[in-house]
């Protein structure tokens, strides 16, 4: 109702028809004033929450501003008030201009579209497109009404843009005049200029010049917004193509091997395909507490299942999960290279990876790792170059924990540190012989551990023997 009242406000001024919609004007107060005073709509009935407005209330500030005065002026039925006080019906041009104050309520329509654009329940594209359509229709409607106003109030009706085409247009149907007005407004807005309708007198020519200058800005606004809406969906594709072209040029200039180029391209394509799944890009603007909670929800179960952290404290698990970084890797891409510096250890969240070793120039398969398995921990724990190459078998998600953070969180002499070392030793004992053969120092370590454990087990037996001798000697005496 409010939008229709705002749109039709120029019509009584232009077409000089008596408006009988005063009841609608009174009802439109609810759309302008009552929301500011805390009105609640409950089952079709209006009720005010409070009648007393304190100076510190935001409604008091609204009353003391110019906005309140303009809202009141845009809702008052001036013709109805004049009729009450004078008892006469006045339909002069003054009230037509006063009706234009209703256009002030259009700012609430703009606020409505602003709220809808921020509401994720509605499509931004459709909301923005609807706003542009409404702006265009309102501009066309307003210009058409003013075109007819110039013709209707000219001294010589035949010397006007519509009078030269339609005889006695003032006494013809309103819709005929409105149709001609909107037609010429649209033709002028689109700069088509068929020539069937044209400005005749000086006033029409001046308004045409101003209207076309306004159309330059309106057209730029509409085209700019439409371009952003349409191109926005293609921006990501453009960035991806540019990144791929840069990789191809880099590989060509540096004469990189074909296999390495394919890995670079696969990684870049995967990066754009899984952009919405990349945790770092999604979480970088969130507070640390929220990021930690999300990481706990996503990766805590996987970290708890790993052999290395079995039996450690809950606090340590929470600290490690907060520090992990998630990454996606396409198939047949190396996560860890043999003999590289051990900076991180990796935990497989989903997918599968192969553990390989290059020996005598040939690639040798050792084992396969799946969900909740670890890679790179041998190099990190012993602080030696990575002994194996780890390559993805299919699309895989892994989380990595840096060597630095692990050392900070788990001191060796701490209870959790001892538990982690015990878990690691048990894991090393269960390694395949092929892997142990590639790590001779592990065999020596296991043998030393067996000697140490055996020595510890024999100490209680040796201590029992002297005690028995002491007891026997005591009985003999």
FENBEL-V896194 format. One record per residue. N is the residue number from 1. SS is DSSP state (hx for helix, st for strand, lp for the rest). PHI is phi in whole degrees, 0 to 359 (NA if undefined). NEAR is the number of other ideal C-beta (glycine too) atoms within 8 Angstrom. Layout:
n->{N N}
ss->{SS SS}
phi->{PHI PHI}
near->{NEAR NEAR}
This chain:
n->{1 2 3 4 5 6 7 8 9 10 11 12 13 14 15 16 17 18 19 20 21 22 23 24 25 26 27 28 29 30 31 32 33 34 35 36 37 38 39 40 41 42 43 44 45 46 47 48 49 50 51 52 53 54 55 56 57 58 59 60 61 62 63 64 65 66 67 68 69 70 71 72 73 74 75 76 77 78 79 80 81 82 83 84 85 86 87 88 89 90 91 92 93 94 95 96 97 98 99 100 101 102 103 104 105 106 107 108 109 110 111 112 113 114 115 116 117 118 119 120 121 122 123 124 125 126 127 128 129 130 131 132 133 134 135 136 137 138 139 140 141 142 143 144 145 146 147 148 149 150 151 152 153 154 155 156 157 158 159 160 161 162 163 164 165 166 167 168 169 170 171 172 173 174 175 176 177 178 179 180 181 182 183 184 185 186 187 188 189 190 191 192 193 194 195 196 197 198 199 200 201 202 203 204 205 206 207 208 209 210 211 212 213 214 215 216 217 218 219 220 221 222 223 224 225 226 227 228 229 230 231 232 233 234 235 236 237 238 239 240 241 242 243 244 245 246 247 248 249 250 251 252 253 254 255 256 257 258 259 260 261 262 263 264 265 266 267 268 269 270 271 272 273 274 275 276 277 278 279 280 281 282 283 284 285 286 287 288 289 290 291 292 293 294 295 296 297 298 299 300 301 302 303 304 305 306 307 308 309 310 311 312 313 314 315 316 317 318 319 320 321 322 323 324 325 326 327 328 329 330 331 332 333 334 335 336 337 338 339 340 341 342 343 344 345 346 347 348 349 350 351 352 353 354 355 356 357 358 359 360 361 362 363 364 365 366 367 368 369 370 371 372 373 374 375 376 377 378 379 380 381 382 383 384 385 386 387 388 389 390 391 392 393 394 395 396 397 398 399 400 401 402 403 404 405 406 407 408 409 410 411 412 413 414 415 416 417 418 419 420 421 422 423 424 425 426 427 428 429 430 431 432 433 434 435 436 437 438 439 440 441 442 443 444 445 446 447 448 449 450 451 452 453 454 455 456 457 458 459 460 461 462 463 464 465 466 467 468 469 470 471 472 473 474 475 476 477}
ss->{lp hx hx hx hx hx hx lp hx hx hx hx hx hx hx lp lp lp lp lp lp hx hx hx hx hx hx lp hx hx hx hx lp hx hx hx hx lp st st st st lp lp st st st st lp lp lp lp lp lp lp lp lp hx hx hx hx hx hx lp lp hx hx hx hx hx hx hx hx lp lp lp lp hx hx hx hx hx hx hx hx hx lp lp lp lp lp lp hx hx hx hx hx hx hx hx hx hx hx hx hx hx hx hx hx hx hx hx hx hx hx hx hx hx lp lp lp lp lp hx hx hx hx hx hx hx hx hx hx hx hx hx hx hx hx hx hx hx hx hx hx hx hx hx hx hx hx hx lp lp lp lp hx hx hx lp lp lp lp lp lp lp lp lp hx hx hx lp lp hx hx hx hx hx hx hx hx hx hx hx hx hx hx hx hx lp lp lp lp lp lp lp lp lp lp lp lp hx hx hx hx hx hx hx hx hx hx hx hx hx hx hx hx hx hx hx hx hx hx hx hx hx hx hx hx hx hx hx hx hx hx hx hx hx hx hx hx hx hx hx hx hx hx hx hx hx hx hx hx lp lp lp lp hx hx hx hx hx hx hx hx hx hx hx hx hx hx hx hx lp hx hx hx lp hx hx hx hx hx lp lp lp lp hx hx hx hx hx hx hx hx hx hx hx hx hx hx hx hx hx hx lp hx hx hx lp lp lp lp hx hx hx hx hx hx hx hx hx hx lp st st st st st lp lp lp lp st st st lp lp lp lp lp lp lp st st st st st st st lp lp st st st st st st st lp lp st st st st st st st st lp lp lp lp st st lp hx hx hx hx hx hx lp lp lp lp lp lp st st st st lp lp lp st st st st st st st hx hx hx hx hx hx hx lp lp lp lp lp hx hx hx hx hx hx hx hx hx hx hx hx hx hx hx lp lp lp hx hx hx hx hx hx lp hx hx hx hx hx hx hx hx hx hx hx hx hx hx hx hx hx hx hx hx hx hx hx hx hx hx hx hx hx hx hx hx hx hx hx hx hx lp}
phi->{NA 295 296 294 297 291 289 273 301 285 295 299 290 273 261 55 250 287 266 252 262 291 297 295 296 292 292 290 300 299 280 249 256 298 301 287 257 80 287 240 263 228 57 81 248 262 217 274 291 217 256 264 249 280 298 275 282 295 290 294 296 295 293 275 256 293 302 296 299 292 295 294 296 281 246 288 277 296 295 294 294 298 292 294 278 254 75 242 261 248 235 283 289 299 291 295 291 296 295 293 297 296 298 300 287 296 296 289 294 298 295 298 296 297 293 293 294 273 275 288 287 249 292 295 298 293 297 294 295 298 297 295 296 296 298 295 296 293 296 296 297 295 295 297 297 290 302 291 299 298 286 290 253 277 295 248 302 288 264 229 295 265 294 287 248 238 284 52 292 293 258 272 297 299 292 295 296 293 296 298 295 294 299 291 296 292 298 289 297 274 56 283 66 291 97 289 240 207 291 251 265 294 301 293 293 296 296 299 297 296 295 289 296 296 296 299 293 296 296 297 296 291 296 298 293 295 297 297 294 281 285 304 288 260 295 298 297 297 298 296 296 296 295 294 297 295 295 297 294 297 295 289 293 265 53 286 299 297 297 291 297 297 295 296 294 297 294 292 296 295 299 282 291 253 299 286 261 286 298 297 289 283 263 296 267 268 297 298 297 291 299 295 296 293 298 298 292 275 239 298 299 293 295 293 279 293 295 291 250 290 83 280 290 295 296 294 300 297 294 292 297 291 259 285 238 264 215 251 230 288 296 61 236 285 273 232 256 297 73 276 292 280 264 218 248 240 237 281 269 212 95 208 227 252 259 235 216 261 226 57 78 245 269 236 279 250 199 239 243 236 299 72 272 245 218 86 286 295 294 290 292 272 56 234 304 301 281 230 261 244 233 289 267 212 304 225 248 230 242 239 236 286 300 297 294 296 294 292 278 234 295 296 277 279 299 294 298 295 295 296 295 297 298 294 296 297 293 298 297 268 293 295 296 297 285 295 296 278 233 298 293 291 297 297 297 294 295 297 295 295 297 294 294 297 297 293 287 279 300 296 294 295 287 287 297 300 295 293 295 297 293 294 296 292 289 295 289}
near->{8 10 7 7 14 12 8 8 13 12 9 14 12 12 10 8 7 6 8 4 7 10 6 9 12 8 8 13 9 10 10 13 10 11 8 9 9 8 11 7 6 6 3 4 6 8 7 9 6 6 4 4 9 6 4 4 8 5 10 11 8 10 8 6 8 5 7 11 8 10 13 9 9 12 12 8 8 9 12 9 9 11 11 7 6 7 5 6 6 9 7 6 6 6 13 12 8 8 13 10 10 11 9 10 16 9 7 10 11 8 8 8 12 8 8 9 10 6 7 4 3 8 5 7 7 8 12 11 10 9 10 11 8 10 11 11 8 10 11 12 11 9 12 13 12 11 15 15 11 14 14 11 5 12 3 7 10 7 10 14 14 14 15 8 8 9 5 7 13 6 4 8 5 7 6 10 14 11 8 14 13 11 9 12 13 9 11 13 14 6 7 5 6 6 5 5 11 6 8 9 10 5 8 14 9 8 12 10 8 8 11 10 8 9 11 8 8 12 9 8 9 11 8 8 10 10 8 8 10 8 8 7 6 8 8 9 7 8 9 11 8 8 10 11 8 8 12 10 8 9 12 7 6 6 5 8 5 5 6 9 12 8 12 11 11 12 11 12 11 12 10 11 6 9 9 5 6 11 11 8 7 7 10 6 3 8 5 6 6 9 11 11 8 11 13 11 6 8 13 12 6 12 14 8 7 12 8 10 13 8 5 9 7 5 6 12 13 11 9 14 13 10 10 13 8 13 8 12 13 12 8 8 11 8 11 12 7 12 5 8 5 13 5 10 13 13 17 17 12 6 15 11 16 12 14 13 12 9 7 3 4 6 6 8 7 11 8 8 12 8 9 8 10 12 16 13 10 11 12 12 7 7 7 8 9 15 10 14 12 14 11 15 11 7 10 14 12 15 14 11 11 9 11 6 10 12 7 6 9 11 5 7 5 8 6 10 11 10 11 12 9 8 13 11 10 9 10 10 7 5 9 7 6 7 12 10 7 10 10 6 7 10 9 8 9 11 8 8 9 8 8 8 8 8 8 7 8 8 8 7 8 8 8 8 8 8 8 8 8 8 8 8 8 7 6 5 4}
